[in-house]
Amino acid sequence: MEMKKDTMLSLYRKMISIRAFEEKTSEMYAAGNIPGFVHLYIGEEAVASGVCENLSEDDYITSTHRGHGHLIGKGGDMKLMMAELYAKDTGYCKGKGGSMHICDLNLGILGSNGIVGAGLPIAVGAGFASRYVKKGQVCACFFGDGASNRGTFHESLNMASIWNLPVVYVCENNYYGISGSQRELMKVKNVSERAAAYGIPGVTVDGNDVIAVYEAAREAIDRARKGEGPTLLECITWRHHGHWEGDPDYKHFIYRDQKEHEAWLKKDPIPRFEKYLMDKKIADRAGLDAIKKEVENELVEAVRFAESSPEPNVCSLLEDVYV
């Protein structure tokens, strides 16, 4: 099925929004305006955009410590996200969650998570609930290659497969779990090969090709909606920055190979998609620049909102902690 122009421009806007948000976050973190830790998604924008473009508002996602892109892809409000990063009372979690713990239940965002692999069993719960209420909802579960070596990965895929749950497991394989190379930590070449152990489809795609991600995700999500069970979708990609902001590998290449990094930068998903859109006469340079300008203005407003928002009151410290 040929992709519509509106869909392609929506994908582009998502990717640009994620990149702009992350670049602004990097800038504000370096300036000392954002406390705690941040793990940026720069370079991986095609994955969240391609997957989430196929989801409806009442579908679910579970996210990771590197979750800003997933939240924006699913429709998260950048003003509320930035306020949360600033630890302000107007943030998604009233300033208590920070970068790694943002959620929006109204959008089906069941939370990013600082614990590696923690979103996998949550997705099983969301998938079970979706099957139970029979409303056709699907859960997209994002996780990294490192999480695929944890017990939660195997337990979750096993349960989802035997119960035929509507979950799409999206592995963002950027080849490094913190500083350990996936190539040294797995005997199999691709994470998707592990799907065979659970009798479900395993698919590996170029995670820097947003159309490839979109099409593979659409097939997996349609399959889940029809009650045919989960899919393990592996997207091969590359993070441009270090594991976290402040990781010395970002500029000094302590554990990654500089030549490999430079080769991956040439595969940046955004200019790659821009070239495709212009070659196919879907958009011209002026049209793409206009989208970028709109997003830049949204980011200016998001930062202004965050900086002008109040700090949480100390009296609210234990609110929302217990139920």
Backbone hydrogen bonds, N-H to C=O, Kabsch-Sander energy under -0.5 kcal/mol:
donor,donor_aa,acceptor,acceptor_aa,energy
8,M,4,K,-2.0
9,L,5,K,-2.4
10,S,6,D,-2.0
11,L,7,T,-2.3
12,Y,8,M,-2.2
13,R,9,L,-2.4
14,K,10,S,-2.3
15,M,11,L,-2.4
16,I,12,Y,-2.7
17,S,13,R,-2.6
18,I,14,K,-2.4
19,R,15,M,-2.4
20,A,16,I,-2.7
21,F,17,S,-2.4
22,E,18,I,-2.5
23,E,19,R,-2.5
24,K,20,A,-2.3
25,T,21,F,-2.4
26,S,22,E,-2.5
27,E,23,E,-2.0
28,M,24,K,-2.8
29,Y,25,T,-2.6
30,A,26,S,-2.2
31,A,27,E,-1.4
32,G,29,Y,-1.5
33,N,28,M,-2.5
34,I,28,M,-0.6
39,H,65,H,-0.5
40,L,38,V,-0.5
44,E,41,Y,-2.5
47,V,44,E,-1.6
48,A,44,E,-0.9
49,S,45,E,-2.0
50,G,46,A,-2.2
51,V,47,V,-2.4
52,C,48,A,-2.6
53,E,49,S,-1.7
54,N,51,V,-1.6
55,L,52,C,-1.5
59,D,56,S,-1.5
60,Y,138,V,-2.8
61,I,108,G,-2.4
62,T,140,A,-1.9
63,S,111,G,-2.0
67,G,64,T,-0.5
67,G,65,H,-0.6
71,L,67,G,-2.0
72,I,68,H,-2.3
73,G,69,G,-2.5
74,K,70,H,-1.9
75,G,72,I,-1.3
76,G,71,L,-3.3
78,M,76,G,-0.6
81,M,77,D,-2.1
82,M,78,M,-2.7
83,A,79,K,-2.2
84,E,80,L,-1.7
85,L,81,M,-2.2
86,Y,82,M,-1.9
87,A,84,E,-1.4
88,K,83,A,-2.8
89,D,310,P,-2.7
91,G,88,K,-1.7
92,Y,80,L,-1.2
94,K,91,G,-2.0
96,K,93,C,-1.8
101,H,98,G,-1.3
104,D,109,I,-1.9
107,L,104,D,-1.4
108,G,105,L,-1.1
109,I,104,D,-2.4
110,L,61,I,-2.4
110,L,108,G,-1.0
112,S,102,I,-1.7
116,V,114,G,-0.6
118,A,115,I,-2.0
120,L,117,G,-1.0
122,I,118,A,-0.9
123,A,119,G,-2.0
124,V,120,L,-1.2
125,G,121,P,-1.8
126,A,122,I,-2.4
127,G,123,A,-2.8
128,F,124,V,-2.6
129,A,125,G,-2.5
130,S,126,A,-2.4
131,R,127,G,-2.2
132,Y,128,F,-2.1
133,V,129,A,-2.4
134,K,130,S,-1.3
135,K,130,S,-0.8
139,C,166,P,-2.2
140,A,60,Y,-2.6
141,C,139,C,-0.6
141,C,168,V,-2.8
142,F,62,T,-2.4
142,F,140,A,-0.7
143,F,170,V,-2.1
145,D,172,E,-0.9
148,S,144,G,-0.8
148,S,145,D,-0.7
149,N,146,G,-1.6
150,R,147,A,-1.7
153,F,150,R,-0.9
154,H,150,R,-1.1
155,E,151,G,-2.7
156,S,152,T,-2.1
157,L,153,F,-2.5
158,N,154,H,-2.0
159,M,155,E,-2.3
160,A,156,S,-2.8
161,S,157,L,-2.0
162,I,158,N,-2.4
163,W,159,M,-1.9
164,N,161,S,-0.6
165,L,160,A,-2.5
167,V,165,L,-2.0
168,V,139,C,-2.8
169,Y,167,V,-0.6
169,Y,231,T,-2.7
170,V,141,C,-3.2
170,V,168,V,-0.7
171,C,169,Y,-0.7
171,C,233,L,-2.7
172,E,143,F,-3.3
172,E,170,V,-0.7
173,N,171,C,-1.2
173,N,235,C,-1.8
174,N,172,E,-1.2
177,G,180,G,-2.4
178,I,176,Y,-0.9
179,S,177,G,-0.7
180,G,177,G,-2.0
182,Q,175,Y,-2.8
184,E,181,S,-1.6
185,L,181,S,-0.7
185,L,182,Q,-0.7
186,M,182,Q,-0.8
193,E,190,N,-1.2
194,R,191,V,-1.9
195,A,192,S,-1.7
196,A,193,E,-1.3
197,A,194,R,-1.0
198,Y,195,A,-1.9
199,G,196,A,-1.0
200,I,195,A,-1.6
203,V,232,L,-2.7
205,V,234,E,-2.8
207,G,205,V,-0.9
207,G,236,I,-1.5
209,D,206,D,-1.7
210,V,208,N,-0.7
213,V,209,D,-2.2
214,Y,210,V,-2.6
215,E,211,I,-2.6
216,A,212,A,-2.1
217,A,213,V,-2.8
218,R,214,Y,-2.5
219,E,215,E,-1.9
220,A,216,A,-2.1
221,I,217,A,-3.1
222,D,218,R,-2.7
223,R,219,E,-2.1
224,A,220,A,-2.1
225,R,221,I,-2.5
226,K,222,D,-1.6
227,G,224,A,-1.6
228,E,223,R,-2.3
231,T,167,V,-1.2
232,L,201,P,-2.6
233,L,169,Y,-3.3
233,L,231,T,-0.7
234,E,203,V,-3.6
234,E,232,L,-0.6
235,C,171,C,-3.2
235,C,233,L,-0.5
236,I,205,V,-2.4
236,I,234,E,-0.6
237,T,173,N,-2.6
237,T,235,C,-0.5
240,H,42,I,-2.7
245,E,38,V,-2.4
246,G,244,W,-0.5
247,D,244,W,-2.4
250,Y,247,D,-1.8
251,K,248,P,-0.9
252,H,248,P,-2.2
253,F,249,D,-1.4
261,H,257,D,-2.4
262,E,258,Q,-2.6
263,A,259,K,-2.0
264,W,260,E,-2.1
265,L,261,H,-2.0
266,K,262,E,-1.0
267,K,264,W,-1.7
268,D,265,L,-1.3
272,R,268,D,-1.5
273,F,269,P,-1.8
274,E,270,I,-2.6
275,K,271,P,-2.3
276,Y,272,R,-1.6
277,L,273,F,-2.7
278,M,274,E,-2.3
279,D,275,K,-2.9
280,K,276,Y,-2.2
281,K,278,M,-1.2
282,I,277,L,-2.6
283,A,277,L,-1.4
288,L,284,D,-2.2
289,D,285,R,-2.5
290,A,286,A,-1.9
291,I,287,G,-1.5
292,K,288,L,-2.1
293,K,289,D,-2.3
294,E,290,A,-2.1
295,V,291,I,-2.2
296,E,292,K,-2.6
297,N,293,K,-2.1
298,E,294,E,-1.8
299,L,295,V,-2.1
300,V,296,E,-2.1
301,E,297,N,-2.0
302,A,298,E,-2.2
303,V,299,L,-2.5
304,R,300,V,-2.2
305,F,301,E,-2.7
306,A,302,A,-2.3
307,E,303,V,-3.0
308,S,304,R,-1.9
309,S,305,F,-0.7
309,S,306,A,-0.7
316,S,313,N,-2.2
317,L,314,V,-1.6
319,E,316,S,-1.2
321,V,318,L,-1.4
322,Y,318,L,-0.7
